[in-house]
Amino acid sequence: MCSNSLASIRKELKKQNPQPPPGNCPICNNYTENWILDHCHFNHSFRGYICNNCNLGLGKFNDDIEIVQKALLYLQSGYQNTSPPGFLTRFNKELNIYLDI
């Protein structure tokens, strides 16, 4: 898809989904005033507004859920011996609630 077509898709998505006021990013919870429109690159549906860092991070993972899950498992493996008792259990429970699984 040419960049002009992508630009028009983003423009239409922004028109249909106005930018929120400054606040916390739904992924990292960091405060931002500079929201980035996030959309599915496969079906061009609107997902929401996120901060620039999270947008770049998702982009680096090619919006691929399997890669993100592998990255999560990789990060969790580093916490096995260093995290406080119950940390991963609480983390996984919160993640499952967030992902609605």
Secondary structure by P-SEA (a helix, b strand, c coil): ccaaaaaaaaaaaaaacccccccccccccccccbbbbbbccccccccccccaaaaaaaaaacccaaaaaaaaaaaaaaaccccccaaaaaaaaaaaaaacc
